[in-house]
Amino acid sequence: MSNRLKPLVFAVCTIACASTALAEVALPAVFGDNMVLQRELPVPVWGTAPPGEKVTVSFAGQTVATAADGRGKWMVTLTPLKTSTTEKTMTIAGSSTVTFSGVVVGEVWLCSGQSNMAGKFVKSKGRSIEPKAFEQDLTRFRFTTRLGWKALTPQSQQFLSCVAYYFGIELYRELKVPVGLILRYNSGTPIQAWMPGDACEVIRKKLNIPQDWKDDAANRRPGVQFDDKIAPILPVAFRGVIWYQGERNAKAQTGWEYRHLLPFHIKTWRELWARRAGLKPRNFPFYYVQVPTQESPVDAEWPWLRDAMRRALDTTENTGMAVYYDHGPSLHPTNKQPAGKRLSLWALARDYGRKDLVHCGPLLDKVRMETGKAILTFTHVGGGLRSASGGKRLKFFELAGKDGKYVPADARIEGDTVVVQSEALPRPVYVRYLFRKPKPDPQVSLINAEGLPASSFMTDDFKPPRDGTCGSEKQGNLRLEVVTFPQDVQAGFKDLNKQALLYQPIEKPEGKTPLIILLHGAGGTQKKDISSFKGNRDVKWLVKPENSRYPAKILVPQSVGLWDPDSLNKMLDHILVTNSDIDKDRLYCIGYSMGGKGTWEWAMSSPKRFAAIIPVAFIPDLSKLKDMVDLPIWAMVGTRDRRRAQAIPKMEKALKELGSTAVRTTIFEGANHASTAAKAWAVEGLLDWLFAQSLKKRGVQPVSKK
């Protein structure tokens, strides 16, 4: 075939493939056999077909026709349907015919968020629906993942969100109509990932949030979850949304901004649903769980996130919040039943006529300062305010003056008010409740007579202290941070991840702090997320509490290919500029296997940069040994590690012949390549030797590769 014909053939094939894709009537996966359609609301049905083709949808006595537009897209809208427990068939006819059988009509809810909504019934983890629940007829309790609609059975529960189940089963029992749950969630994702990308940019600029949102992992980028999981189901008909999300924003220092992000998110979804359906805007119910987490890490913006969620109730119509603090403080509470049930209370009271239900714990209404006291009133007091421990006295209240410095305060219930005061603060200005405890626990103090806990709150508008790091948490005696390198630094990277883990001593040592760079082996090239290196064997060894006698920072980068010294130098230059407390006289590099090779080659290219190196189980390049004569090196290898077992002693001999007195080798009898690392990190005195080395001791001035 001539080269001139190839583009033409390619174009013809492309058009033919596209035509084939539209040659038949097709619908998105949210439609399918055994689905539940929303009752009493218009129901859009949409899909694709050949451009211009007539498409007819028939269901429950209705027949609606339209024609596919020039792009092959079509949509019809069924008029509001009556409740139906009788299974019926929906037919969509064009040049081909699609039928969906077993269709019922009832109440449909979209269930979305991050890991706590994603948590499913996993028997091996001790999570399963009580067998007694299956004694009732559950054939009309259904849910859909992206794999299609399923009825709830002992076998299918493994695909079902725990929170969604505990919400939906309350509706199913109370309303006695079919219930359908549309499940769309993803672990570890921030709220901006669930908004359209263009909308994210609008709110980001308004709130002056950094362009990368301090959280630039692939699954967390603006719009990525929306495009993947929400856009394909727009504008499916449902009654409302339940939402359990926010943890990632608290970690990534947008917890305070959540007071604006959540209302904007709700507004954006409501407008999109109406616009895509061609219907009048409907402020559909949006009920969410107030995140109860107090740890992982303890210094994340949990209090500000909780208060942001509370404030969103006042700024956004038709919203509700399930207070869940009493089931924390874990990042992932084990018992999800209260979260789902408390969400259902909002729906039953607000959407299904159960006006008799007290559906929420006390929410702060008004604050009045009077003669050194803060007098608080609340909504949702139900049968009256109560103390969880009995009596009238309350705990976990604090007061502050204009300076925002809070002090513990005495609080007691007086009728339907709470009076807060402190002898240490005669002129209080601000009050807060359940802010942050010295030791996280789920204990609450203020409840209503129905036992529902009051929301935590703060009346000041102070932003949380921030140091520019993202998602810090504690591991051993170190604080872990995820560092995202600026784009101009990333531009010089070859195969290097734009993020790295940086561990710092919780208790800052006197003077400058040494830095260890840990280079992973070949297995680390396959990891998808930098945070997964927290579980790395070599990292765990370094952060063990018994190794904290030498306080140091630890940098853990990732490479998807072989380690590149130039990229590593660019990375290290940035770390040194942004961490002025690092001691450039004591920079150390450690690595195993591919990491050992990377350690050796980096030191070979920059021998005066490191105070010492520990390369393990590698084959050294001997081309520039003269430059490494005075560099302290402790190499290790196993006798059954084939070529490496020969190459490392050869390297030691060559260096000593050049006059080195700083090189040493440990050979592990009987160890193969895989077992060498564990033996290396168990060598007695290894860290003592490492931290005894310095550039000053070698008579070398610290240098930069810039």
C-alpha positions in Angstrom: 0.0 0.0 0.0 1.4 3.4 -0.9 2.0 5.9 1.9 -0.4 8.3 0.3 -3.3 5.8 0.7 -2.6 5.0 4.4 -4.2 8.2 5.9 -7.3 7.7 3.7 -7.7 4.1 4.8 -7.2 5.1 8.5 -9.9 7.8 8.1 -12.4 5.4 6.5 -11.8 2.8 9.2 -12.2 5.4 12.0 -15.6 6.5 10.5 -16.7 2.9 10.0 -15.9 2.1 13.7 -17.8 5.2 14.9 -20.7 4.3 12.7 -20.8 0.8 14.0 -20.8 2.1 17.6 -23.9 4.2 16.8 -25.6 1.6 14.6 -27.7 0.3 17.5 -29.7 1.8 20.2 -27.7 1.9 23.4 -28.3 3.3 27.0 -25.8 4.0 29.8 -25.2 1.3 32.5 -27.4 3.1 35.0 -30.3 1.6 33.1 -30.7 -2.2 33.1 -32.7 -5.2 34.1 -34.1 -5.2 37.6 -33.6 -1.4 38.0 -35.7 0.9 40.2 -37.1 4.0 38.7 -38.0 7.1 40.7 -41.7 7.6 41.4 -43.6 10.9 41.3 -41.0 12.8 39.4 -40.2 13.2 35.7 -37.9 10.3 34.6 -35.4 11.1 31.8 -34.3 8.2 29.6 -31.4 8.7 27.2 -28.8 7.0 25.1 -27.3 6.9 21.6 -28.5 5.7 18.2 -27.7 6.5 14.5 -28.1 10.2 13.9 -31.6 11.1 12.8 -33.1 7.7 13.8 -36.4 7.6 15.6 -36.3 6.1 19.1 -39.4 5.1 21.0 -39.5 4.4 24.7 -42.4 2.4 26.2 -43.0 1.8 29.9 -46.0 1.5 32.3 -48.5 2.6 29.7 -46.4 5.5 28.4 -44.9 5.7 24.9 -42.6 8.6 24.1 -40.7 9.1 20.9 -37.8 11.3 19.7 -35.0 11.3 17.1 -31.3 11.1 17.7 -29.5 14.3 17.0 -26.5 14.8 14.7 -24.2 13.4 17.3 -26.3 10.3 17.8 -27.7 11.4 21.2 -31.3 11.2 22.2 -33.4 11.7 25.3 -37.1 11.4 26.3 -38.8 12.1 29.6 -41.5 9.9 31.1 -44.1 11.7 33.1 -44.1 11.0 36.8 -44.7 7.3 37.5 -46.8 5.7 40.2 -45.3 3.4 42.8 -45.1 -0.1 41.4 -43.9 -3.3 43.1 -45.0 -5.3 40.0 -42.0 -6.0 37.8 -42.5 -4.5 34.3 -40.6 -4.3 31.1 -39.2 -1.1 29.5 -38.7 -1.2 25.7 -36.5 1.1 23.7 -37.0 0.7 20.0 -35.2 2.1 17.0 -33.3 0.2 14.2 -32.6 -2.2 17.1 -34.6 -2.9 20.2 -33.4 -2.9 23.8 -35.6 -4.3 26.6 -35.1 -4.1 30.4 -37.1 -6.6 32.4 -37.9 -6.7 36.1 -38.3 -2.9 36.4 -40.1 -1.5 39.5 -40.9 2.0 40.6 -40.1 3.5 44.0 -37.5 5.6 45.8 -34.1 6.1 44.3 -31.1 7.7 46.1 -27.6 8.5 44.8 -25.0 7.5 47.4 -21.6 9.1 46.9 -18.4 10.1 48.6 -15.0 8.6 49.5 -13.8 5.6 51.5 -16.4 5.6 54.3 -19.2 5.5 51.8 -17.2 3.0 49.8 -16.8 0.6 52.7 -18.7 -2.6 51.9 -19.8 -5.7 53.7 -16.7 -7.9 53.8 -17.1 -11.1 55.8 -13.4 -11.6 56.3 -13.3 -8.2 58.0 -16.2 -9.0 60.3 -18.7 -6.8 58.3 -21.9 -8.5 57.2 -25.6 -8.0 57.3 -27.3 -9.9 60.1 -28.7 -13.1 58.7 -32.1 -12.3 60.3 -32.4 -9.3 57.9 -32.8 -11.7 55.0 -35.8 -13.3 56.5 -37.9 -10.4 55.2 -38.7 -10.0 51.5 -35.8 -8.0 50.0 -36.6 -8.5 46.4 -37.5 -4.9 45.9 -34.4 -3.6 47.7 -31.9 -3.1 44.9 -28.7 -1.3 44.2 -26.5 -0.5 41.2 -22.7 -0.3 40.8 -21.2 0.3 37.4 -21.7 -3.4 36.8 -25.5 -3.2 36.8 -28.5 -3.6 39.1 -28.5 -6.2 41.8 -31.1 -7.4 44.3 -29.9 -7.6 47.9 -29.0 -11.2 48.8 -26.4 -12.8 51.2 -24.1 -13.2 48.2 -24.6 -9.7 46.7 -24.0 -7.8 50.0 -20.3 -7.8 49.3 -20.9 -5.2 46.6 -23.0 -2.9 48.7 -21.9 0.2 50.7 -22.6 -0.3 54.4 -23.7 3.3 54.9 -26.0 3.1 51.9 -27.5 -0.1 53.1 -28.3 1.2 56.6 -29.8 4.3 55.1 -31.8 2.4 52.5 -33.1 -0.4 54.6 -34.8 2.1 57.0 -36.7 3.6 54.0 -37.6 0.2 52.7 -39.0 -0.9 56.1 -40.8 2.3 56.8 -42.2 3.2 53.3 -42.9 -0.4 52.0 -42.0 0.6 48.5 -39.1 -0.5 46.2 -35.8 1.2 47.1 -33.0 1.7 44.6 -29.5 2.9 45.6 -27.1 4.2 42.9 -23.6 3.8 44.3 -20.8 6.1 43.0 -17.8 6.6 45.3 -14.0 6.3 45.4 -11.6 6.2 48.4 -9.3 9.0 49.3 -10.9 11.6 47.0 -11.5 15.3 47.8 -14.6 17.2 47.0 -13.1 19.0 44.0 -12.7 15.6 42.3 -16.5 15.3 42.3 -17.2 18.6 40.7 -16.9 19.4 37.0 -13.4 20.7 36.2 -14.6 24.1 35.0 -16.7 24.6 38.2 -13.7 23.7 40.3 -11.6 26.4 38.7 -14.3 29.0 39.5 -14.5 28.2 43.2 -10.7 27.7 43.5 -10.0 31.2 42.3 -12.8 32.6 44.5 -11.3 31.0 47.6 -7.7 31.6 46.5 -6.8 27.9 46.8 -3.4 26.9 45.2 -3.7 25.7 41.6 -2.8 22.1 42.6 -5.2 22.2 45.6 -2.2 20.9 47.6 -3.4 17.5 46.5 -2.3 16.6 43.0 -2.5 12.8 42.9 -4.2 11.5 39.7 -7.4 10.3 41.4 -7.8 13.6 43.3 -7.5 16.1 40.5 -10.5 18.5 39.9 -13.2 16.8 38.0 -11.7 13.4 37.6 -14.3 11.5 39.7 -17.1 13.6 38.3 -16.1 12.7 34.7 -15.7 9.0 35.5 -18.6 8.3 37.8 -21.2 11.2 37.8 -21.3 12.5 34.2 -22.3 9.1 32.8 -25.4 9.0 35.0 -26.6 12.6 34.4 -29.6 13.3 34.6 -30.9 10.0 36.1 -34.0 10.6 38.2 -33.7 10.2 42.0 -35.2 11.6 45.2 -32.0 12.9 46.6 -28.3 12.3 47.5 -26.5 11.0 50.6 -22.9 12.0 50.9 -20.0 10.9 53.2 -16.9 12.8 52.2 -14.5 15.4 53.5 -11.7 13.5 55.1 -9.3 14.1 52.2 -10.0 17.9 52.3 -9.2 18.0 56.0 -5.9 16.3 55.3 -5.1 18.5 52.4 -5.7 21.8 54.2 -9.0 22.7 52.6 -11.1 21.8 55.7 -11.8 25.4 56.5 -12.8 26.2 52.9 -15.3 23.3 53.0 -17.8 25.8 54.3 -17.8 27.2 50.8 -16.9 24.1 48.8 -19.8 21.9 50.0 -22.6 24.5 49.3 -21.0 25.2 45.9 -20.8 21.4 45.1 -24.4 20.9 46.0 -25.5 23.9 43.9 -23.5 22.7 41.0 -25.0 19.3 41.0 -28.5 20.6 41.3 -28.1 23.0 38.4 -26.4 20.3 36.2 -29.2 17.8 36.8 -31.9 20.3 35.9 -30.0 21.6 32.8 -29.2 18.1 31.4 -32.8 17.0 32.0 -34.2 20.1 30.5 -36.4 20.5 33.6 -36.9 23.3 36.2 -34.2 23.4 38.9 -35.1 21.2 41.9 -33.3 21.6 45.2 -33.2 17.8 45.7 -32.4 16.7 49.2 -28.7 16.5 50.0 -27.9 14.8 53.3 -24.4 14.1 54.5 -22.5 12.6 57.4 -20.5 15.0 59.6 -17.0 13.4 59.6 -16.2 12.1 63.1 -12.5 11.6 62.6 -10.0 13.0 65.1 -6.8 11.2 64.0 -4.8 9.9 61.1 -3.4 12.6 61.4 -4.5 14.2 64.6 -3.4 17.7 63.4 -5.5 17.6 60.2 -8.3 20.2 59.9 -11.0 17.9 61.4 -12.6 20.6 63.7 -12.8 23.1 60.9 -14.2 20.5 58.5 -16.9 19.5 61.0 -17.9 23.2 61.6 -17.9 23.8 57.8 -20.4 21.0 57.4 -22.6 22.5 60.2 -22.5 26.0 58.7 -23.5 24.6 55.2 -26.9 23.7 56.7 -27.6 27.4 57.2 -26.4 28.5 53.7 -27.8 25.7 51.6 -31.5 24.8 51.2 -32.8 21.3 51.8 -29.7 19.8 53.4 -29.3 17.7 56.4 -26.4 16.4 58.5 -26.0 13.2 60.5 -23.8 13.9 63.5 -21.5 10.9 63.9 -18.9 12.1 66.4 -19.8 9.6 69.0 -18.6 6.8 66.7 -15.2 8.2 65.9 -12.4 9.0 66.4 -11.0 6.6 63.7 -10.6 7.7 60.1 -12.8 4.7 59.3 -15.4 4.0 62.0 -16.2 0.3 62.3 -19.9 0.7 63.0 -21.6 2.4 60.0 -25.1 1.7 61.1 -25.6 4.9 63.1 -24.4 6.9 60.1 -26.9 5.4 57.7 -29.8 5.4 60.2 -29.2 9.0 61.1 -29.2 10.0 57.5 -32.5 8.1 57.1 -34.1 10.2 59.9 -33.6 13.3 57.8 -35.2 11.7 54.8 -38.1 10.2 56.7 -38.9 13.5 58.4 -38.2 15.9 55.5 -39.3 13.9 52.4 -41.7 11.2 53.6 -44.0 13.0 56.0 -42.7 11.7 59.4 -43.0 15.1 61.0 -43.1 13.4 64.4 -39.5 12.3 64.2 -36.7 14.1 66.0 -34.2 13.7 63.2 -31.2 15.5 64.4 -29.2 16.3 67.6 -29.0 19.9 68.9 -27.6 22.4 66.4 -26.2 25.8 67.6 -28.7 28.5 66.8 -27.8 31.8 68.6 -25.1 33.0 70.9 -25.6 35.9 73.3 -22.8 37.3 75.4 -24.0 38.7 78.7 -22.0 39.7 81.8 -19.1 37.3 81.2 -21.2 34.5 80.0 -22.0 32.9 76.7 -25.7 31.9 76.5 -26.4 29.4 73.7 -29.7 28.4 72.2 -30.2 25.4 69.9 -32.5 23.9 67.3 -33.5 20.2 67.3 -33.6 20.0 71.0 -36.4 17.4 70.8 -37.6 16.5 74.3 -35.0 18.8 75.8 -31.3 19.3 76.2 -29.4 16.6 78.2 -25.9 15.8 79.4 -24.7 12.5 78.1 -23.2 11.8 81.6 -26.4 12.9 83.4 -27.0 16.0 85.5 -26.7 19.5 84.1 -22.9 20.0 83.8 -21.3 19.7 80.3 -17.8 19.1 79.1 -15.6 20.1 76.2 -16.7 23.7 76.0 -14.1 26.5 75.6 -14.2 30.3 75.5 -11.9 32.9 73.9 -11.5 36.7 73.8 -10.8 38.8 70.7 -7.3 37.3 70.5 -8.8 33.9 69.8 -6.9 32.2 72.7 -9.3 29.6 74.1 -9.5 28.4 77.7 -11.5 25.6 79.1 -14.9 26.8 80.4 -17.6 25.6 82.7 -20.9 24.8 80.9 -24.3 23.8 82.2 -27.8 23.3 80.9 -30.3 25.9 82.0 -33.7 25.1 80.5 -33.3 25.1 76.7 -30.1 27.0 76.8 -26.5 26.2 77.7 -24.6 28.8 79.7 -20.8 28.9 79.3 -18.4 30.9 81.5 -14.8 31.0 82.8 -13.3 32.9 85.6 -10.1 33.2 83.5 -12.0 35.1 80.8 -14.3 37.9 82.0 -15.1 39.2 78.5 -15.7 36.2 76.2 -16.1 36.8 72.5 -16.0 33.3 71.0 -17.2 29.9 72.1 -16.5 26.4 70.8 -17.5 22.8 71.6 -15.7 19.5 70.9 -12.8 21.3 69.2 -9.8 19.0 69.7 -9.1 16.7 72.6 -5.6 15.9 74.0 -6.3 12.2 73.3 -8.9 11.5 70.6 -12.0 9.6 71.8 -15.7 9.4 70.8 -17.1 10.9 74.0 -19.7 13.7 73.6 -21.5 15.7 76.3 -24.5 17.6 74.9 -27.3 15.5 73.5 -31.1 15.8 73.3 -33.7 13.7 75.2 -33.8 11.3 72.2 -30.1 10.6 72.6 -28.9 12.3 69.4 -25.6 14.1 69.9 -25.2 17.8 69.3 -22.9 19.0 66.5 -19.5 20.3 67.4 -19.2 24.0 66.6 -17.0 27.1 66.8 -18.2 30.7 66.5 -14.9 32.3 65.4 -13.8 32.5 61.7 -10.1 32.0 62.3 -8.4 29.8 59.7 -6.4 26.9 61.0 -2.6 27.3 61.2 -1.0 26.0 58.1 2.6 25.3 57.1 2.2 24.6 53.4 2.5 20.9 53.7 -0.1 18.4 52.6 -1.7 15.7 54.6 0.8 15.3 57.4 0.3 12.3 59.7 2.3 10.6 62.5 4.3 7.4 61.9 6.4 6.3 64.8 8.2 9.3 66.3 8.1 11.1 63.0 5.6 13.3 61.2 4.9 12.3 57.7 4.2 14.8 54.9 3.5 14.4 51.2 5.7 16.9 49.3 4.5 17.9 45.8 7.3 19.4 43.7 6.6 22.6 41.8 6.2 22.3 38.1 9.5 24.0 37.3 11.3 21.4 39.4 9.3 18.6 37.9 10.3 19.8 34.4 13.8 18.5 35.2 12.7 15.0 36.3 13.3 11.8 34.4 11.0 9.0 35.6 10.8 10.7 39.0 7.4 11.0 40.7 6.3 14.6 41.3 5.5 13.7 44.9 7.7 12.3 47.7 7.3 11.3 51.3 9.1 13.5 53.8 9.4 12.3 57.5 10.4 14.9 60.1 11.0 14.4 63.8 8.0 15.4 65.9 10.3 16.8 68.5 12.7 19.2 66.7 16.3 18.4 67.7 18.7 21.2 68.6 20.7 22.6 65.7 20.4 21.3 62.1 18.8 18.0 61.3 20.5 15.3 59.1 18.7 13.9 56.1 18.5 10.3 54.9 17.3 9.7 51.3 15.9 6.2 50.8 15.9 4.8 47.3 13.5 1.9 46.6 14.1 -1.2 44.6 12.5 -2.2 41.3 9.3 -3.2 43.0 8.6 0.4 43.9 8.4 1.4 40.2 5.0 -0.2 40.0 3.3 1.6 42.9 0.5 3.9 41.9 0.4 6.2 44.8 3.4 7.7 46.7 1.5 7.2 50.0 1.7 3.4 49.6 5.4 3.7 50.4 4.4 4.1 54.1 4.2 0.4 54.2 7.5 -0.2 52.5 9.8 -2.6 54.5 12.8 -0.3 54.4 10.7 2.7 55.4 9.3 0.8 58.4 12.8 -0.1 59.5 13.9 3.6 59.4 10.9 4.9 61.3 11.0 2.3 64.1 10.9 4.1 67.5 14.1 2.5 68.6 15.9 4.2 65.7 14.7 7.7 66.9 17.8 8.1 69.1 19.3 9.7 66.0 16.6 12.3 65.0 16.7 12.8 61.2 14.5 13.7 58.3 13.8 10.9 55.9 13.0 11.6 52.2 11.4 8.8 50.2 11.1 9.6 46.5 9.7 7.3 43.8 11.1 6.5 40.3 9.1 4.6 37.6 12.4 3.7 35.9 16.0 3.5 36.9 17.2 6.2 39.3 18.6 9.2 37.4 21.3 11.2 39.4 20.4 14.5 37.6 16.7 14.2 38.6 17.7 13.3 42.1 19.9 16.3 42.4 17.1 18.6 41.2 14.8 17.0 43.8 17.3 17.4 46.6 18.1 21.0 45.7 14.4 21.8 46.1 14.2 20.0 49.5 17.2 21.8 50.8 15.8 25.2 49.7 12.4 24.5 51.3 13.8 22.9 54.5 16.5 25.3 55.8 16.9 23.3 59.0 18.5 20.3 57.1 22.2 19.9 57.8 23.9 19.8 54.5 27.0 18.5 56.3 25.1 15.2 57.0 23.3 14.0 53.9 23.0 10.2 53.6 21.7 7.9 50.9 20.5 4.3 51.4 19.2 1.9 48.8 18.6 -1.8 48.1 18.8 -3.6 44.7 17.8 -1.0 42.1 18.0 1.5 45.0 21.5 0.3 45.8 22.5 0.9 42.2 20.9 4.3 42.3 22.6 5.2 45.6 26.0 4.2 44.1 25.5 6.0 40.8 24.2 9.2 42.5 27.2 9.2 44.9 29.5 8.5 42.0 28.2 11.6 40.1 28.2 13.8 43.3 30.8 12.3 45.7 31.2 15.4 47.7 27.5 15.8 48.3 27.0 12.9 50.7 28.5 12.3 54.2 28.1 8.5 53.7 26.1 5.9 51.7 24.8 2.4 52.3 24.2 0.6 49.0 22.9 -2.9 49.3 22.7 -5.8 46.8 23.8 -4.1 43.6 26.5 -4.3 40.9 28.7 -1.2 41.1 30.1 0.8 38.2 33.9 1.0 38.8 34.6 3.7 36.2 35.0 6.6 38.7 36.4 5.1 41.8 39.1 7.7 42.2 36.4 10.3 43.1 35.0 8.0 45.8 38.2 7.1 47.7 37.3 9.2 50.8 33.5 8.6 50.8 32.4 6.4 53.7 30.6 3.4 52.1 29.1 0.4 53.8 28.0 -2.1 51.1 26.2 -5.4 51.8 25.4 -8.5 49.8 24.5 -12.2 50.3 26.7 -15.0 49.2 23.9 -16.5 47.1 23.3 -13.2 45.2 25.2 -14.4 42.1 27.0 -11.6 40.3 26.5 -9.1 43.1 28.3 -11.4 45.5 31.3 -11.1 43.3 31.1 -7.5 42.3 30.8 -5.9 45.7 34.0 -7.4 47.2 35.8 -6.5 44.0 34.6 -2.9 44.4 35.9 -2.9 48.0 39.3 -4.3 47.0 39.7 -1.7 44.2 38.9 1.2 46.5 41.3 0.0 49.1 44.0 -0.3 46.5 43.4 3.4 45.7 43.9 4.2 49.4 40.4 4.2 50.8 40.0 3.6 54.5 36.4 4.5 54.5 34.9 1.5 52.7 33.6 -1.6 54.4 31.6 -4.6 53.2 29.3 -7.1 55.0 28.6 -10.4 53.3 25.7 -12.5 54.6 26.4 -16.2 54.4 23.6 -18.1 52.6 21.5 -15.0 51.9 20.0 -14.6 48.4 19.0 -11.3 46.8 15.6 -11.2 48.3 16.7 -11.9 51.9 19.7 -9.5 51.9 17.7 -6.3 52.8 16.2 -7.7 56.0 19.6 -8.9 57.1 21.2 -5.5 56.2 18.8 -3.5 58.2 19.3 -5.8 61.2 23.1 -5.2 61.3 24.1 -4.0 64.7 25.6 -0.5 64.8 24.6 0.4 61.3 22.9 3.7 62.1 25.6 4.4 64.8 28.2 4.2 62.0 26.0 6.2 59.5 25.4 9.2 61.8 29.0 9.3 62.9 29.9 10.4 59.3 29.9 14.0 58.1 31.4 16.1 55.3 33.3 18.1 58.0 34.9 14.9 59.2 36.1 14.2 55.6 37.4 17.8 55.3 34.8 18.5 52.6 32.6 21.6 52.2 28.9 21.0 51.5 28.1 21.6 47.8 25.0 22.1 45.8 24.4 20.6 42.3 22.5 23.7 41.2 
